[in-house]
Amino acid sequence: MAAPADILEGEPRTLGSLIQKYSDVIIAVTLVMIVIMMIIPLPTALLDLLICLNITIALIVIMSAIYNEEALDLSVFPSLLLVTTLFRLALNISATRLILVSGYAGEVITAFGNFVVGGNPVVGFIMFIILVIINFIVITKGSERVAEVSARFTLDAMPGKQMAIDADLNQGAITDEEAKVRRTKIQREADFFGAMDGASKFVKGDAIAAIIIMLINIGGGFVIGMAQKDMDAATALQTYTLLTVGEGLVSQIPALLISTATGIIVTRAASEGNLGSDIVKQLFRNERIFFINTGVLLMLSIVPGLPGIPFFSLACVCAFIGYSLYRKTSVTAEVKEEQQQVKEKAAATRPENIISLLQVDPMELEIGYSLIPLVDTGQGGDLLDRIVMIRRQCALELGLVVPTIRIRDNIQIKPSAYIIKLKGMEIARGELMLDHFLAMNSGTVFEEIPGIETVEPAFGLPAIWIPESDRERAELNGYTVVDAVSVLATHLTELIKQHAAEILGRQETQNLVDNLAKTHRTLVDEVVPELLGIGEIQKVLANLLRERVSIRDMATIMEVLADYARATKDPEILTEYVRHAMSRQITQQVVQGNILPCVTLDPALENRIVGGVQRTDHGSFVTLDPDTMRRMISSLTNEIDKLANQGYPAVVLTSPAVRLYFRKLVERSIQGLTIVSHAEIEQSVEIQILGVVRI
């Protein structure tokens, strides 16, 4: 004989598993039996059992509604509401048949008619009417309205929710499977609230049917008792009214429970747990509420004419609850503080936090505490706005995007001092006097004024600090007068220009290339990475910035690199080609009124430099004997001083083949020297040679 399938599969044959397995058959048979109950008379013992089962089912439903966290946790409720309503109506019909036929409908109905209402049909009738009114007007009507509004708003919100899911899916915030689950949930919510809107009408119809059945039972029973059972009017009315009221109470109590469950489900909008936990969490969250209630109840307890004991008792209860909440809040706060301290200690020792300490800011500005008003906008400080303008100015003049400059106070330095750091290392420092102005002699001063002697930090010029009262006088005497924040801003700007080549890294270069690719994709694709890598492009750009040549015209730079990178990968040679292509820009930086006053190199010196060039795999360099170097530097210094005495900037003009190597020889010895070649000067410019460097 073949074994059952559940035994073959190794499943235990428990009652729960069998009910789950044959649930469809059980439900189908139950619905058929409910319909049969309306036709076939039931024995009183079976009716008592079914009435108790009806009450039990109602209790199970309302408990399930209370412990729901989401409405969809009991998505079968609309269908369940229909089945329970039909079952209750079948019991009403069966009980009515027994009441009218035999004048007896079982022990449960008799007990409710005699014990619950004390055998008084008037009291029972009034209780029944009150239950029906509560169920029909208060609970059912409210649940119906909430279900209707919920269904409407759920349907209206569906397109927006669907668009939100699509947006999250497109951004990669969720997977296809998660999106599918969320769409299914939205559809189920719409179907559920739509079904609840219709199912709530069952409860309304059930309440109306209960009233009609009660009137039929009383009237019909009164007639049958007098006409068929030879009862007098009082006995017939007493007997059938008590039975009818008992039957009505027995049916209305489960109906009231089911209606309450309906209201709980449709009003659970934004729950975080079950109904009990939400109520306790939200009503018992603030001890001040109970302390205030305690005071109000105590006042009511001493008002003449009011019962003092109930109010005083409730005041004590509220005081106890408030004190308990206060203690709980205090303990919770202490526990959270201890946990936070433990987390902070643990976080401080984690490897990733230690690694975060290795992060170095590109640029930092440390200030003493006396200079904090420069940063505090509440005290009129505009240093932050000045830094924004500095970054914008550097972008326009040099084509360099200066990274964010971190400002922090440092109590270890002088109160009026500041330190500027590049990649964590100090590159300059200075001192400011906030209540003074810096006055510099521009060469046109005809009357000196007293002040605190100092040195202008950006260019090293002699200057004095003067009080605000002497500012107008100093300006009239020919001084250049600036405020303290302008001194700091000028110093910071000059340092950025001096160290622009260090600020520009590979990531910054990549950002510039990406920005160029938005408008010149073909050009970028030709150069990167086929001809040059980002590192090689960064070296060319750094060479330009080192001599304060703007890299803002990235398109021209990349065009030159695309033309010459196939012939050489040497960044220094490529830089010279780029400089030739940017001759118009370089010319504008050095000429004065279309005239270029400069010094040049003796041809013999240029030949000596070209002859000393040594080329290796790591670049080229120049070797000159020390005596030649000394005489060249001395001659160059003398010629530059002559230019300075005539009011001209230090500009040296060389041949294109010599410019690169001459710069390498003198860049460490003489600062602020501009070296250009003939190929970098436009033909329309008049060259005025004011000196020759010889050896």
LUMKEGU-133093 format. One record per residue (C-alpha): chain; x, y, z. Coordinates in pm, whole numbers, m for minus. Layout:
<marses>
MARSE unit      u      v      w
MARSE    A      X      Y      Z
...
</marses>
This chain:
<marses>
MARSE unit      u      v      w
MARSE    A      0      0      0
MARSE    A    139    338    m98
MARSE    A    244    570    181
MARSE    A     88    918    203
MARSE    A    278   1193     31
MARSE    A    351   1380    353
MARSE    A    513   1074    508
MARSE    A    721   1012    197
MARSE    A    845   1370    209
MARSE    A    938   1340    573
MARSE    A    684   1598    699
MARSE    A    528   1540   1045
MARSE    A    150   1485   1034
MARSE    A     42   1750   1287
MARSE    A   m300   1916   1309
MARSE    A   m153   2252   1202
MARSE    A     15   2105    895
MARSE    A   m303   1922    793
MARSE    A   m512   2240    830
MARSE    A   m258   2432    624
MARSE    A   m253   2161    360
MARSE    A   m632   2137    325
MARSE    A   m715   2501    402
MARSE    A   m888   2555     67
MARSE    A  m1115   2257    124
MARSE    A  m1194   2367    479
MARSE    A  m1290   2720    370
MARSE    A  m1509   2589     87
MARSE    A  m1690   2347    318
MARSE    A  m1732   2619    582
MARSE    A  m1897   2859    337
MARSE    A  m2134   2585    218
MARSE    A  m2224   2494    579
MARSE    A  m2294   2860    660
MARSE    A  m2545   2875    376
MARSE    A  m2701   2542    486
MARSE    A  m2740   2683    840
MARSE    A  m2982   2940    701
MARSE    A  m3208   2662    566
MARSE    A  m3178   2361    799
MARSE    A  m3282   2395   1167
MARSE    A  m2998   2346   1415
MARSE    A  m3020   2169   1750
MARSE    A  m2983   2401   2047
MARSE    A  m2657   2235   2163
MARSE    A  m2494   2292   1823
MARSE    A  m2624   2649   1817
MARSE    A  m2465   2715   2157
MARSE    A  m2133   2581   2026
MARSE    A  m2149   2793   1711
MARSE    A  m2236   3108   1908
MARSE    A  m1931   3051   2131
MARSE    A  m1723   2989   1816
MARSE    A  m1846   3322   1675
MARSE    A  m1730   3506   1987
MARSE    A  m1395   3323   1975
MARSE    A  m1338   3415   1610
MARSE    A  m1418   3780   1687
MARSE    A  m1162   3779   1970
MARSE    A   m896   3623   1743
MARSE    A   m960   3884   1473
MARSE    A   m935   4184   1708
MARSE    A   m619   4044   1872
MARSE    A   m464   3997   1527
MARSE    A   m553   4357   1440
MARSE    A   m396   4485   1762
MARSE    A    m68   4304   1697
MARSE    A    m49   4413   1332
MARSE    A    248   4633   1239
MARSE    A    131   4702    882
MARSE    A   m212   4687    723
MARSE    A    m89   4426    473
MARSE    A      0   4189    758
MARSE    A   m372   4105    758
MARSE    A   m444   4158    389
MARSE    A   m712   3884    397
MARSE    A   m924   4095    633
MARSE    A  m1181   4219    372
MARSE    A  m1266   3860    277
MARSE    A  m1258   3756    643
MARSE    A  m1501   4039    721
MARSE    A  m1745   3904    463
MARSE    A  m1721   3546    598
MARSE    A  m1771   3648    962
MARSE    A  m2065   3872    872
MARSE    A  m2228   3590    675
MARSE    A  m2167   3348    963
MARSE    A  m2320   3590   1213
MARSE    A  m2628   3639    993
MARSE    A  m2666   3261    962
MARSE    A  m2660   3236   1342
MARSE    A  m2922   3511   1363
MARSE    A  m3151   3320   1126
MARSE    A  m3100   2990   1312
MARSE    A  m3162   3153   1650
MARSE    A  m3472   3335   1517
MARSE    A  m3614   3005   1388
MARSE    A  m3571   2838   1730
MARSE    A  m3711   3138   1916
MARSE    A  m4024   3155   1704
MARSE    A  m4079   2777   1675
MARSE    A  m4008   2651   2026
MARSE    A  m3963   2961   2240
MARSE    A  m3617   2839   2340
MARSE    A  m3282   2905   2160
MARSE    A  m3024   2738   2378
MARSE    A  m2846   2810   2704
MARSE    A  m2617   3088   2574
MARSE    A  m2900   3308   2449
MARSE    A  m3110   3236   2760
MARSE    A  m2817   3323   2986
MARSE    A  m2760   3652   2806
MARSE    A  m3134   3728   2828
MARSE    A  m3163   3650   3199
MARSE    A  m2822   3693   3364
MARSE    A  m2663   3974   3165
MARSE    A  m2970   4202   3167
MARSE    A  m3108   4078   3497
MARSE    A  m3421   3928   3341
MARSE    A  m3550   4276   3261
MARSE    A  m3652   4300   2894
MARSE    A  m3657   4681   2902
MARSE    A  m3297   4698   3026
MARSE    A  m3191   4439   2770
MARSE    A  m3368   4624   2492
MARSE    A  m3196   4951   2589
MARSE    A  m2852   4781   2607
MARSE    A  m2909   4626   2266
MARSE    A  m3005   4962   2115
MARSE    A  m2697   5128   2268
MARSE    A  m2466   4857   2129
MARSE    A  m2620   4892   1785
MARSE    A  m2588   5272   1794
MARSE    A  m2222   5250   1903
MARSE    A  m2142   4994   1638
MARSE    A  m2341   5156   1356
MARSE    A  m2295   5530   1410
MARSE    A  m1957   5555   1586
MARSE    A  m1729   5267   1487
MARSE    A  m1871   5148   1154
MARSE    A  m1937   5497   1017
MARSE    A  m1586   5615   1112
MARSE    A  m1416   5303    976
MARSE    A  m1609   5337    651
MARSE    A  m1498   5699    608
MARSE    A  m1133   5623    692
MARSE    A  m1129   5328    451
MARSE    A  m1279   5546    176
MARSE    A  m1021   5825    226
MARSE    A   m732   5577    256
MARSE    A   m834   5408    m69
MARSE    A   m858   5742   m248
MARSE    A   m523   5873   m126
MARSE    A   m350   5540   m185
MARSE    A   m465   5535   m545
MARSE    A   m367   5903   m595
MARSE    A    m21   5840   m451
MARSE    A     53   5535   m667
MARSE    A    207   5725   m966
MARSE    A    440   5923   m738
MARSE    A    550   5609   m554
MARSE    A    612   5430   m883
MARSE    A    823   5723  m1008
MARSE    A   1022   5722   m681
MARSE    A   1095   5351   m725
MARSE    A   1206   5407  m1085
MARSE    A   1432   5695   m977
MARSE    A   1596   5483   m704
MARSE    A   1642   5201   m954
MARSE    A   1804   5430  m1213
MARSE    A   2042   5573   m953
MARSE    A   2144   5226   m840
MARSE    A   2005   5274   m487
MARSE    A   1800   4952   m517
MARSE    A   1822   4635   m722
MARSE    A   1570   4505   m975
MARSE    A   1445   4253   m721
MARSE    A   1395   4519   m454
MARSE    A   1213   4741   m703
MARSE    A    985   4451   m794
MARSE    A    904   4387   m426
MARSE    A    827   4755   m364
MARSE    A    602   4777   m671
MARSE    A    414   4467   m559
MARSE    A    367   4615   m212
MARSE    A    226   4939   m355
MARSE    A    m18   4745   m572
MARSE    A   m126   4530   m276
MARSE    A   m182   4839    m60
MARSE    A   m405   4993   m327
MARSE    A   m601   4669   m366
MARSE    A   m631   4627     12
MARSE    A   m765   4974     89
MARSE    A   m997   4956   m209
MARSE    A  m1134   4625    m80
MARSE    A  m1166   4768    273
MARSE    A  m1370   5056    135
MARSE    A  m1625   4806      5
MARSE    A  m1601   4554    287
MARSE    A  m1682   4816    549
MARSE    A  m2033   4822    399
MARSE    A  m2084   4465    527
MARSE    A  m2058   4582    887
MARSE    A  m2300   4867    820
MARSE    A  m2552   4629    663
MARSE    A  m2507   4382    950
MARSE    A  m2600   4650   1206
MARSE    A  m2912   4743   1011
MARSE    A  m3010   4377    973
MARSE    A  m2972   4323   1350
MARSE    A  m3226   4597   1424
MARSE    A  m3475   4457   1172
MARSE    A  m3431   4099   1300
MARSE    A  m3488   4216   1658
MARSE    A  m3815   4389   1567
MARSE    A  m3932   4083   1369
MARSE    A  m3848   3851   1658
MARSE    A  m4035   4059   1915
MARSE    A  m4340   4116   1697
MARSE    A  m4353   3767   1554
MARSE    A  m4288   3605   1893
MARSE    A  m4563   3812   2056
MARSE    A  m4814   3698   1793
MARSE    A  m4706   3330   1799
MARSE    A  m4707   3320   2179
MARSE    A  m5061   3450   2206
MARSE    A  m5209   3283   1897
MARSE    A  m5039   2941   1895
MARSE    A  m4906   2882   2247
MARSE    A  m5201   3024   2441
MARSE    A  m4985   3272   2637
MARSE    A  m5123   3587   2779
MARSE    A  m4988   3913   2639
MARSE    A  m4753   3986   2932
MARSE    A  m4602   3636   2933
MARSE    A  m4555   3632   2557
MARSE    A  m4393   3973   2558
MARSE    A  m4167   3879   2854
MARSE    A  m4057   3549   2704
MARSE    A  m3991   3652   2346
MARSE    A  m3846   3991   2432
MARSE    A  m3586   3836   2666
MARSE    A  m3492   3573   2407
MARSE    A  m3473   3832   2130
MARSE    A  m3260   4068   2338
MARSE    A  m3034   3782   2443
MARSE    A  m2990   3676   2082
MARSE    A  m2923   4036   1981
MARSE    A  m2658   4082   2251
MARSE    A  m2492   3753   2158
MARSE    A  m2464   3864   1792
MARSE    A  m2380   4229   1855
MARSE    A  m2085   4167   2087
MARSE    A  m1885   3980   1815
MARSE    A  m2005   4239   1561
MARSE    A  m1871   4517   1784
MARSE    A  m1536   4336   1814
MARSE    A  m1512   4287   1436
MARSE    A  m1603   4653   1374
MARSE    A  m1337   4763   1622
MARSE    A  m1081   4546   1444
MARSE    A  m1184   4710   1116
MARSE    A  m1127   5055   1264
MARSE    A   m788   4954   1405
MARSE    A   m665   4822   1070
MARSE    A   m773   5116    854
MARSE    A   m645   5377   1102
MARSE    A   m295   5226   1136
MARSE    A   m123   5484    910
MARSE    A    234   5537   1035
MARSE    A    299   5258   1283
MARSE    A    640   5138   1394
MARSE    A    520   4836   1591
MARSE    A    198   4678   1716
MARSE    A    m83   4889   1860
MARSE    A      6   4828   2224
MARSE    A    374   4918   2187
MARSE    A    290   5230   1983
MARSE    A     37   5355   2240
MARSE    A    272   5303   2533
MARSE    A    569   5450   2348
MARSE    A    385   5760   2231
MARSE    A    164   5838   2532
MARSE    A    419   5757   2801
MARSE    A    718   5939   2654
MARSE    A    721   6267   2851
MARSE    A    713   6281   3231
MARSE    A    612   6648   3229
MARSE    A    265   6555   3096
MARSE    A    196   6339   3402
MARSE    A    338   6593   3646
MARSE    A    106   6859   3502
MARSE    A   m189   6619   3523
MARSE    A    m96   6548   3883
MARSE    A   m120   6918   3968
MARSE    A   m456   6955   3790
MARSE    A   m604   6648   3962
MARSE    A   m482   6767   4303
MARSE    A   m653   7101   4246
MARSE    A   m977   6924   4149
MARSE    A   m955   6701   4459
MARSE    A   m972   7004   4692
MARSE    A  m1251   7187   4506
MARSE    A  m1562   7192   4730
MARSE    A  m1845   6978   4598
MARSE    A  m1628   6744   4391
MARSE    A  m1540   6392   4508
MARSE    A  m1186   6429   4640
MARSE    A  m1085   6064   4681
MARSE    A  m1108   5961   4311
MARSE    A   m924   6271   4195
MARSE    A   m658   6233   4465
MARSE    A   m611   5864   4383
MARSE    A   m565   5940   4014
MARSE    A   m324   6223   4104
MARSE    A   m112   5974   4296
MARSE    A   m114   5735   3998
MARSE    A     m8   6014   3758
MARSE    A    266   6126   3999
MARSE    A    398   5769   4023
MARSE    A    399   5729   3641
MARSE    A    571   6066   3596
MARSE    A    839   5983   3852
MARSE    A    898   5643   3692
MARSE    A    936   5803   3350
MARSE    A   1174   6064   3496
MARSE    A   1394   5795   3650
MARSE    A   1384   5594   3328
MARSE    A   1481   5900   3123
MARSE    A   1769   5982   3356
MARSE    A   1898   5624   3352
MARSE    A   1860   5607   2974
MARSE    A   2053   5932   2931
MARSE    A   2333   5805   3158
MARSE    A   2348   5475   2971
MARSE    A   2360   5654   2634
MARSE    A   2636   5882   2759
MARSE    A   2839   5586   2881
MARSE    A   2780   5402   2554
MARSE    A   2884   5712   2358
MARSE    A   3204   5740   2561
MARSE    A   3278   5373   2500
MARSE    A   3213   5420   2126
MARSE    A   3438   5726   2113
MARSE    A   3718   5541   2291
MARSE    A   3678   5242   2061
MARSE    A   3659   5466   1755
MARSE    A   3979   5646   1854
MARSE    A   4170   5317   1849
MARSE    A   4030   5179   1526
MARSE    A   4282   5148   1243
MARSE    A   4058   5337   1001
MARSE    A   4039   5635   1236
MARSE    A   4415   5636   1277
MARSE    A   4448   5622    901
MARSE    A   4219   5926    875
MARSE    A   4478   6120   1073
MARSE    A   4715   6076    780
MARSE    A   4494   6297    566
MARSE    A   4682   6619    483
MARSE    A   4494   6932    377
MARSE    A   4632   7091     57
MARSE    A   4643   7435    218
MARSE    A   4588   7549    576
MARSE    A   4573   7884    748
MARSE    A   4634   7881   1122
MARSE    A   4554   8198   1313
MARSE    A   4604   8316   1669
MARSE    A   4301   8382   1884
MARSE    A   4328   8759   1837
MARSE    A   4270   8712   1462
MARSE    A   3948   8511   1502
MARSE    A   3735   8825   1433
MARSE    A   3871   8815   1076
MARSE    A   3683   8488   1023
MARSE    A   3376   8556   1237
MARSE    A   3113   8714   1011
MARSE    A   2917   8812   1320
MARSE    A   3200   9050   1412
MARSE    A   3228   9187   1060
MARSE    A   3507   8956    946
MARSE    A   3525   8904    570
MARSE    A   3830   8680    540
MARSE    A   3618   8390    413
MARSE    A   3479   8610    137
MARSE    A   3833   8727     55
MARSE    A   3950   8366     20
MARSE    A   3663   8295   m219
MARSE    A   3777   8592   m428
MARSE    A   4139   8470   m412
MARSE    A   4041   8129   m547
MARSE    A   3840   8296   m823
MARSE    A   4130   8528   m906
MARSE    A   4374   8235   m927
MARSE    A   4134   8052  m1157
MARSE    A   4115   8352  m1388
MARSE    A   4485   8446  m1384
MARSE    A   4653   8106  m1365
MARSE    A   4379   7864  m1469
MARSE    A   4439   7683  m1138
MARSE    A   4155   7560   m922
MARSE    A   4289   7620   m572
MARSE    A   4158   7358   m329
MARSE    A   3960   7457    m24
MARSE    A   4178   7638    231
MARSE    A   4111   7510    581
MARSE    A   4118   7778    851
MARSE    A   4173   7683   1214
MARSE    A   4279   7861   1530
MARSE    A   4607   7773   1701
MARSE    A   4660   7873   2063
MARSE    A   5025   7771   2048
MARSE    A   5124   8068   1830
MARSE    A   5118   8437   1913
MARSE    A   4766   8581   1940
MARSE    A   4824   8814   1643
MARSE    A   5026   8570   1431
MARSE    A   4925   8346   1143
MARSE    A   5087   8050    969
MARSE    A   5025   7935    612
MARSE    A   5087   7567    544
MARSE    A   5111   7373    221
MARSE    A   5043   6999    250
MARSE    A   5093   7016    624
MARSE    A   5425   7203    616
MARSE    A   5472   7570    701
MARSE    A   5568   7788    407
MARSE    A   5518   8134    558
MARSE    A   5408   8319    868
MARSE    A   5336   8674    970
MARSE    A   5177   8903   1228
MARSE    A   4886   9144   1202
MARSE    A   4754   9429   1411
MARSE    A   4377   9435   1369
MARSE    A   4330   9789   1500
MARSE    A   4607   9929   1274
MARSE    A   4672   9981    903
MARSE    A   4987   9884    714
MARSE    A   5151  10184    543
MARSE    A   5416  10121    272
MARSE    A   5646  10379    114
MARSE    A   5575  10369   m259
MARSE    A   5869  10599   m336
MARSE    A   5664  10916   m350
MARSE    A   5649  10991     25
MARSE    A   5746  11349     98
MARSE    A   5686  11342    474
MARSE    A   5739  11036    689
MARSE    A   5499  10961    971
MARSE    A   5572  10763   1289
MARSE    A   5456  10404   1328
MARSE    A   5551  10052   1433
MARSE    A   5815   9931   1190
MARSE    A   5755   9598   1021
MARSE    A   5800   9418    688
MARSE    A   5522   9363    439
MARSE    A   5496   8980    435
MARSE    A   5410   8919     68
MARSE    A   5700   9105   m100
MARSE    A   5931   9183    193
MARSE    A   5898   9561    163
MARSE    A   5963   9785    463
MARSE    A   5642   9919    616
MARSE    A   5490  10057    934
MARSE    A   5173   9989   1132
MARSE    A   4977  10306   1193
MARSE    A   4653  10365   1388
MARSE    A   4332  10432   1200
MARSE    A   4346  10798   1300
MARSE    A   4664  10843   1088
MARSE    A   4531  10664    782
MARSE    A   4416  10973    590
MARSE    A   4735  11158    676
MARSE    A   4950  10872    548
MARSE    A   4758  10852    220
MARSE    A   4799  11226    168
MARSE    A   5175  11191    228
MARSE    A   5209  10929    m48
MARSE    A   5192  10605    153
MARSE    A   5010  10300     24
MARSE    A   4775  10207    309
MARSE    A   4595   9872    344
MARSE    A   4400   9709    625
MARSE    A   4511   9396    811
MARSE    A   4286   9151    628
MARSE    A   4413   9282    292
MARSE    A   4769   9220    407
MARSE    A   4684   8858    488
MARSE    A   4489   8812    164
MARSE    A   4774   8955    m46
MARSE    A   5027   8732    129
MARSE    A   4809   8426     73
MARSE    A   4757   8513   m294
MARSE    A   5129   8556   m356
MARSE    A   5209   8226   m186
MARSE    A   4952   8046   m398
MARSE    A   5112   8185   m713
MARSE    A   5461   8092   m592
MARSE    A   5362   7735   m509
MARSE    A   5106   7680   m784
MARSE    A   5319   7402   m934
MARSE    A   5306   7212   m603
MARSE    A   4933   7265   m560
MARSE    A   4860   7115   m901
MARSE    A   4864   6737   m860
MARSE    A   4754   6450  m1077
MARSE    A   4397   6458   m946
MARSE    A   4370   6830  m1014
MARSE    A   4512   6771  m1362
MARSE    A   4257   6497  m1421
MARSE    A   3980   6740  m1321
MARSE    A   4110   6997  m1573
MARSE    A   4126   6735  m1848
MARSE    A   3774   6613  m1767
MARSE    A   3645   6968  m1782
MARSE    A   3812   7019  m2122
MARSE    A   3663   6693  m2248
MARSE    A   3313   6838  m2210
MARSE    A   3383   7069  m2506
MARSE    A   3687   6910  m2677
MARSE    A   3632   6536  m2648
MARSE    A   3818   6452  m2970
MARSE    A   4125   6648  m2864
MARSE    A   4139   6486  m2521
MARSE    A   4090   6137  m2662
MARSE    A   4379   6191  m2904
MARSE    A   4625   6285  m2628
MARSE    A   4509   6082  m2326
MARSE    A   4616   5811  m2283
MARSE    A   4749   5728  m2630
MARSE    A   5025   5991  m2636
MARSE    A   5066   6111  m2277
MARSE    A   4952   6004  m1935
MARSE    A   4801   6234  m1674
MARSE    A   5133   6243  m1489
MARSE    A   5321   6369  m1795
MARSE    A   5058   6635  m1864
MARSE    A   5077   6740  m1499
MARSE    A   5455   6794  m1531
MARSE    A   5406   7022  m1832
MARSE    A   5138   7224  m1655
MARSE    A   5352   7247  m1341
MARSE    A   5645   7380  m1546
MARSE    A   5421   7652  m1684
MARSE    A   5284   7746  m1343
MARSE    A   5634   7751  m1196
MARSE    A   5705   8050  m1423
MARSE    A   5356   8194  m1368
MARSE    A   5226   8115  m1714
MARSE    A   4851   8064  m1705
MARSE    A   4717   7720  m1792
MARSE    A   4362   7844  m1833
MARSE    A   4376   7788  m2211
MARSE    A   4387   7411  m2179
MARSE    A   4268   7362  m2535
MARSE    A   4581   7530  m2680
MARSE    A   4808   7338  m2444
MARSE    A   4653   7006  m2543
MARSE    A   4674   7098  m2914
MARSE    A   5050   7152  m2881
MARSE    A   5093   6829  m2685
MARSE    A   4898   6643  m2953
MARSE    A   5133   6785  m3220
MARSE    A   5469   6723  m3050
MARSE    A   5414   6432  m2807
MARSE    A   5477   6183  m3087
MARSE    A   5831   6321  m3127
MARSE    A   5929   6352  m2760
MARSE    A   5796   6265  m2419
MARSE    A   6032   6500  m2233
MARSE    A   5804   6732  m2026
MARSE    A   6061   7014  m2035
MARSE    A   6088   7010  m2414
MARSE    A   5711   6990  m2445
MARSE    A   5682   7285  m2207
MARSE    A   5900   7495  m2439
MARSE    A   5677   7408  m2734
MARSE    A   5371   7510  m2532
MARSE    A   5536   7839  m2437
MARSE    A   5601   7915  m2804
MARSE    A   5233   7857  m2881
MARSE    A   5133   8087  m2594
MARSE    A   5355   8374  m2705
MARSE    A   5071   8628  m2706
MARSE    A   4995   8559  m2340
MARSE    A   5362   8565  m2235
MARSE    A   5420   8885  m2429
MARSE    A   5136   9061  m2249
MARSE    A   5288   8964  m1915
MARSE    A   5629   9125  m1981
MARSE    A   5584   9415  m2224
MARSE    A   5518   9774  m2121
MARSE    A   5338   9976  m2386
MARSE    A   5450   9744  m2668
MARSE    A   5813   9782  m2553
MARSE    A   6010   9507  m2386
MARSE    A   6292   9648  m2168
MARSE    A   6526   9360  m2088
MARSE    A   6879   9229  m2065
MARSE    A   7015   8963  m2295
MARSE    A   7296   8709  m2296
MARSE    A   7627   8740  m2469
MARSE    A   7648   8494  m2765
MARSE    A   7966   8347  m2614
MARSE    A   7780   8274  m2291
MARSE    A   7495   8114  m2482
MARSE    A   7742   7892  m2668
MARSE    A   7905   7795  m2337
MARSE    A   7564   7700  m2192
MARSE    A   7460   7498  m2498
MARSE    A   7791   7317  m2492
MARSE    A   7744   7220  m2126
MARSE    A   7408   7052  m2177
MARSE    A   7404   6686  m2073
MARSE    A   7105   6468  m2167
MARSE    A   7008   6151  m1980
MARSE    A   6707   5920  m1958
MARSE    A   6582   6128  m1666
MARSE    A   6606   6465  m1841
MARSE    A   6875   6716  m1928
MARSE    A   7101   6936  m1715
MARSE    A   7385   7189  m1763
MARSE    A   7737   7155  m1628
MARSE    A   7948   7471  m1594
MARSE    A   8263   7514  m1392
MARSE    A   8221   7707  m1065
MARSE    A   8421   8009  m1182
MARSE    A   8202   8053  m1489
MARSE    A   7891   8017  m1277
MARSE    A   8015   8278  m1028
MARSE    A   8099   8533  m1297
MARSE    A   7769   8474  m1479
MARSE    A   7560   8520  m1163
MARSE    A   7757   8832  m1071
MARSE    A   7712   8986  m1416
MARSE    A   7341   8895  m1418
MARSE    A   7288   9052  m1076
MARSE    A   7452   9376  m1188
MARSE    A   7239   9400  m1501
MARSE    A   6918   9328  m1310
MARSE    A   7003   9598  m1057
MARSE    A   7044   9842  m1345
MARSE    A   6695   9751  m1467
MARSE    A   6552   9793  m1119
MARSE    A   6714  10135  m1084
MARSE    A   6541  10242  m1404
MARSE    A   6207  10111  m1274
MARSE    A   6185   9808  m1501
MARSE    A   6108   9446  m1399
MARSE    A   6380   9181  m1416
MARSE    A   6339   9028  m1765
MARSE    A   6609   8831  m1947
MARSE    A   6576   8762  m2319
MARSE    A   6754   8455  m2461
MARSE    A   6752   8242  m2771
MARSE    A   6495   7955  m2775
MARSE    A   6765   7688  m2747
MARSE    A   6916   7843  m2433
MARSE    A   6613   7965  m2234
MARSE    A   6536   7634  m2061
MARSE    A   6893   7562  m1952
MARSE    A   6970   7920  m1847
MARSE    A   6663   7912  m1622
MARSE    A   6788   7590  m1460
MARSE    A   7124   7756  m1387
MARSE    A   6992   8074  m1223
MARSE    A   6651   7988  m1073
MARSE    A   6796   7896   m734
MARSE    A   7029   8196   m716
MARSE    A   6798   8479   m822
MARSE    A   6428   8484   m729
MARSE    A   6156   8664   m927
MARSE    A   6346   8656  m1254
MARSE    A   6145   8633  m1577
MARSE    A   6327   8452  m1859
MARSE    A   6176   8456  m2207
MARSE    A   6302   8359  m2551
MARSE    A   6270   8535  m2885
MARSE    A   6016   8273  m2996
MARSE    A   5786   8373  m2709
MARSE    A   5772   8744  m2802
MARSE    A   5541   8866  m3075
MARSE    A   5704   9033  m3374
MARSE    A   5515   9358  m3322
MARSE    A   5687   9418  m2988
MARSE    A   5983   9654  m2978
MARSE    A   6273   9493  m2786
MARSE    A   6479   9738  m2585
MARSE    A   6805   9577  m2467
MARSE    A   6934   9763  m2162
MARSE    A   7219   9529  m2075
MARSE    A   7416   9217  m2171
MARSE    A   7522   8938  m1937
MARSE    A   7887   8841  m2003
MARSE    A   8150   8621  m1843
</marses>
